[in-house]
Amino acid sequence: MPEKKRLSKRLIPCLDVRDGKLTKGIKFRGNVDIGDPVETARRYYEEGADEIVFYDITASSEARGIFLDVVERVASNIFIPFSVGGGLSSVGDMRAVLLAGAEKVSVNSAAVKDPFLISRGADAFGSQAIVVGMDVKKVGRTESIPSGYEIVIHGGRKPMGIDAVAWARRCEELGAGELCVNSIDADGTLDGYELTLTRMICDAVDIPVIASGGAGAPQHLADAVTVGGASAALVASIVHYGQYSIAELKDYMEKSGVTVRRVRGMQGMASA
């Protein structure tokens, strides 16, 4: 039999947006504005990012809709898959974001409160368009949280008493096409992904899992997709502050034996 082809691992920059500006915090706290999301998305596209993720991080807690004008401007400047989340609580909200130029929608707090939002979205747009974001905090094993990891919503502000592994399985059953697992404890620390959590979720489901929270060195990305078993690694601080470029991170992953995609951005197209 021919050798099975290894699937490429994706590298996905994450743009957290507050009041229309790119922002970053640590463990979901102390956010500071650091740039323009449209210009930043364009740069990452040109550097070879596989996808872009955009989160309007206060839309849910402020009970408002997402900033569609920012979504439209980002979508018009990049030509790779683009996922958008924040404040999406209905199929109508999802439709508006997709019409604004996104390929995928990410639901988080609203899906925890109304799990069938996942299935309604999958029925309307297909599972491939539905990403469920999971904000997770390590709390220790209890009878109600057997994995030791709990789902938290509203930007890390409200613990829900829901076991993260059980919730991941439920999301898959309801039609989610992908999970983005963000460790609140690791977020913004640059100390590496929460590999125990990532592996737990990857072993529990058959859909792709994106590791999120904590990347501070190229080795962390390689660990996320090997030790952690993730299909993709989400990055933020490590690229936002110019520590590494997307291309440099992919070079390191490839040298570590990880199969990565070589996406040609606009700069590469211009020079062809």
C-alpha positions as CSV (number, residue, x, y, z in Angstrom):
1,M,0.0,0.0,0.0
2,P,1.2,3.5,-0.7
3,E,2.4,5.6,2.3
4,K,-0.3,7.7,3.8
5,K,0.3,11.4,3.1
6,R,0.7,13.4,6.3
7,L,-1.7,16.3,6.7
8,S,-0.2,19.7,6.8
9,K,-0.4,21.6,10.1
10,R,-1.8,25.2,9.9
11,L,-0.4,28.4,11.4
12,I,-3.1,30.8,12.3
13,P,-2.6,34.4,13.6
14,C,-5.3,35.6,15.9
15,L,-6.5,39.2,15.9
16,D,-8.3,40.2,19.1
17,V,-10.2,43.4,18.4
18,R,-11.7,45.8,20.8
19,D,-13.5,49.0,19.7
20,G,-12.1,48.4,16.2
21,K,-8.5,48.2,17.3
22,L,-6.1,45.3,17.6
23,T,-5.5,44.5,21.3
24,K,-3.7,41.9,23.4
25,G,-3.8,41.0,27.1
26,I,-2.5,38.3,29.4
27,K,-4.8,35.6,30.8
28,F,-7.7,37.7,29.3
29,R,-6.8,40.7,31.5
30,G,-5.0,44.0,31.0
31,N,-5.6,44.4,27.3
32,V,-3.7,47.2,25.5
33,D,-4.3,48.4,22.0
34,I,-1.4,47.5,19.7
35,G,-2.3,48.3,16.1
36,D,-4.7,48.3,13.2
37,P,-6.4,44.9,12.5
38,V,-6.7,45.5,8.8
39,E,-3.1,46.3,8.2
40,T,-2.0,43.5,10.5
41,A,-4.1,40.9,8.8
42,R,-2.8,42.0,5.4
43,R,0.8,41.6,6.7
44,Y,0.2,38.1,8.0
45,Y,-1.4,37.1,4.8
46,E,1.6,38.4,2.8
47,E,3.9,36.5,5.2
48,G,2.2,33.2,4.4
49,A,-0.4,32.6,7.2
50,D,-2.7,29.7,6.4
51,E,-5.8,31.4,7.9
52,I,-6.7,34.5,10.0
53,V,-8.9,34.4,13.1
54,F,-10.7,37.6,14.2
55,Y,-12.3,37.9,17.6
56,D,-14.4,41.0,18.7
57,I,-13.4,40.2,22.3
58,T,-16.0,42.4,24.1
59,A,-19.0,41.9,21.9
60,S,-20.5,39.1,24.1
61,S,-19.9,40.8,27.4
62,E,-21.2,44.1,26.0
63,A,-24.3,42.4,24.5
64,R,-23.8,43.9,21.1
65,G,-23.2,42.8,17.5
66,I,-19.8,42.5,15.9
67,F,-18.2,45.4,14.0
68,L,-19.0,44.3,10.5
69,D,-17.2,47.2,8.9
70,V,-13.9,45.9,10.3
71,V,-14.7,42.4,9.1
72,E,-15.4,43.7,5.6
73,R,-12.2,45.6,5.5
74,V,-10.1,42.7,6.6
75,A,-11.8,40.3,4.2
76,S,-11.1,42.6,1.3
77,N,-7.4,42.6,2.1
78,I,-6.7,38.9,2.4
79,F,-7.2,35.9,0.2
80,I,-7.0,33.0,2.7
81,P,-9.7,31.5,5.0
82,F,-10.9,34.0,7.5
83,S,-12.8,33.1,10.7
84,V,-14.8,35.6,12.7
85,G,-16.2,35.4,16.3
86,G,-17.6,37.6,19.0
87,G,-21.2,38.3,19.9
88,L,-22.7,35.9,17.4
89,S,-25.8,34.5,18.9
90,S,-28.1,33.6,16.0
91,V,-28.1,32.2,12.5
92,G,-28.8,35.7,11.3
93,D,-25.6,37.0,13.0
94,M,-23.6,34.2,11.4
95,R,-25.1,35.0,8.0
96,A,-24.2,38.7,8.3
97,V,-20.5,37.8,9.1
98,L,-20.3,35.4,6.2
99,L,-21.8,37.9,3.8
100,A,-19.2,40.4,5.1
101,G,-16.5,38.1,3.8
102,A,-15.7,35.5,6.4
103,E,-15.4,31.8,5.4
104,K,-16.1,30.6,8.9
105,V,-17.9,31.8,12.0
106,S,-16.7,31.1,15.6
107,V,-19.2,30.8,18.4
108,N,-18.3,30.6,22.0
109,S,-20.4,32.1,24.9
110,A,-23.6,32.0,22.9
111,A,-23.1,28.3,22.1
112,V,-22.6,27.4,25.7
113,K,-25.8,29.1,26.6
114,D,-27.7,27.7,23.6
115,P,-25.9,24.6,22.3
116,F,-28.3,24.1,19.5
117,L,-27.0,27.3,17.9
118,I,-24.2,25.0,16.7
119,S,-26.6,22.6,14.9
120,R,-28.7,25.5,13.5
121,G,-25.5,27.0,12.1
122,A,-24.3,23.7,10.7
123,D,-27.6,23.1,9.0
124,A,-27.7,26.5,7.5
125,F,-24.1,26.9,6.3
126,G,-22.4,23.4,6.7
127,S,-20.3,22.1,9.5
128,Q,-17.1,23.3,7.7
129,A,-18.2,26.9,8.4
130,I,-18.8,26.4,12.2
131,V,-15.9,26.8,14.6
132,V,-16.6,26.5,18.4
133,G,-14.3,28.5,20.5
134,M,-13.6,27.0,24.0
135,D,-12.2,29.2,26.7
136,V,-10.9,26.8,29.3
137,K,-9.5,27.2,32.8
138,K,-7.7,24.5,34.9
139,V,-9.6,24.0,38.1
140,G,-8.7,20.5,39.4
141,R,-10.7,17.3,39.0
142,T,-14.1,17.1,40.7
143,E,-17.2,15.0,40.2
144,S,-18.7,17.6,38.0
145,I,-15.4,18.5,36.2
146,P,-13.7,15.1,35.8
147,S,-11.1,16.3,33.3
148,G,-10.0,19.1,35.7
149,Y,-10.7,21.7,33.0
150,E,-13.8,24.0,33.1
151,I,-15.5,26.0,30.4
152,V,-15.6,29.8,31.1
153,I,-17.5,32.3,29.0
154,H,-17.8,36.1,28.5
155,G,-14.1,36.6,27.9
156,G,-13.0,34.6,30.9
157,R,-15.4,36.3,33.3
158,K,-18.0,33.6,34.0
159,P,-17.2,29.9,34.9
160,M,-19.9,27.6,33.8
161,G,-19.4,24.3,35.7
162,I,-19.1,22.4,32.4
163,D,-16.3,19.9,31.8
164,A,-14.2,20.9,28.8
165,V,-13.8,17.4,27.4
166,A,-17.5,16.7,27.7
167,W,-18.3,20.0,26.0
168,A,-15.9,19.3,23.1
169,R,-17.7,16.0,22.5
170,R,-21.1,17.7,22.6
171,C,-20.0,20.3,20.1
172,E,-18.9,17.6,17.7
173,E,-22.2,15.8,18.1
174,L,-24.1,19.0,17.4
175,G,-22.3,19.6,14.1
176,A,-19.2,21.8,14.8
177,G,-16.6,21.4,12.1
178,E,-13.7,22.5,14.2
179,L,-12.7,23.5,17.8
180,C,-10.4,26.3,18.9
181,V,-9.2,25.4,22.4
182,N,-7.9,28.4,24.3
183,S,-6.2,28.0,27.7
184,I,-7.0,31.0,29.9
185,D,-4.1,30.0,32.1
186,A,-1.6,30.1,29.3
187,D,-3.0,33.0,27.3
188,G,-0.5,35.7,26.6
189,T,2.1,34.2,28.9
190,L,4.5,33.2,26.1
191,D,5.3,30.0,28.2
192,G,3.8,27.5,25.7
193,Y,0.5,25.9,25.0
194,E,-1.4,23.9,27.6
195,L,-0.4,20.6,26.0
196,T,-2.3,18.4,28.5
197,L,-5.6,20.1,27.8
198,T,-4.9,20.2,24.0
199,R,-4.2,16.4,23.9
200,M,-7.2,15.6,26.0
201,I,-9.5,17.4,23.6
202,C,-7.8,16.0,20.5
203,D,-8.1,12.5,21.8
204,A,-11.8,13.0,22.6
205,V,-13.0,14.2,19.2
206,D,-12.5,13.4,15.5
207,I,-12.8,17.0,14.2
208,P,-9.8,19.4,13.8
209,V,-8.6,21.1,17.0
210,I,-6.7,24.4,17.0
211,A,-4.4,25.0,20.0
212,S,-4.6,28.5,21.4
213,G,-3.0,30.4,24.2
214,G,0.7,30.7,25.2
215,A,2.9,30.6,22.2
216,G,6.2,32.3,22.9
217,A,8.8,30.4,21.0
218,P,8.9,28.4,17.7
219,Q,9.2,25.1,19.7
220,H,5.9,25.8,21.3
221,L,4.2,25.6,18.0
222,A,5.9,22.3,17.0
223,D,4.9,20.9,20.4
224,A,1.2,21.9,20.0
225,V,0.8,19.9,16.8
226,T,3.0,16.9,17.8
227,V,2.8,16.4,21.6
228,G,-0.6,18.2,21.8
229,G,-1.9,16.6,18.6
230,A,-3.5,19.7,17.3
231,S,-4.3,20.3,13.6
232,A,-3.3,24.0,13.9
233,A,-1.5,26.4,16.2
234,L,-3.0,29.9,16.9
235,V,-0.5,32.7,17.5
236,A,-0.8,36.2,18.7
237,S,1.8,37.9,20.9
238,I,4.7,36.0,19.3
239,V,4.0,37.7,15.9
240,H,2.2,40.9,17.0
241,Y,5.3,42.2,18.7
242,G,7.6,41.3,15.9
243,Q,9.5,38.5,17.7
244,Y,9.0,36.2,14.8
245,S,7.5,36.4,11.3
246,I,5.0,33.8,10.1
247,A,7.6,32.5,7.6
248,E,10.2,32.1,10.4
249,L,7.8,30.1,12.5
250,K,7.0,27.8,9.6
251,D,10.7,27.3,8.8
252,Y,11.3,26.2,12.4
253,M,8.3,23.8,12.3
254,E,9.4,22.3,9.1
255,K,12.9,21.8,10.4
256,S,11.3,20.0,13.4
257,G,9.7,17.5,11.1
258,V,6.3,19.1,11.0
259,T,4.6,19.2,7.6
260,V,3.4,22.8,6.9
261,R,1.7,24.5,4.0
262,R,3.6,27.0,2.0
263,V,1.0,29.7,1.2
264,R,2.0,32.4,-1.2
265,G,0.9,35.8,-0.2
266,M,0.6,38.8,-2.4
267,Q,4.3,39.6,-2.2
268,G,5.1,36.2,-3.5
269,M,2.5,36.5,-6.3
270,A,3.9,39.9,-7.2
271,S,7.4,38.5,-7.6
272,A,6.4,35.4,-9.6
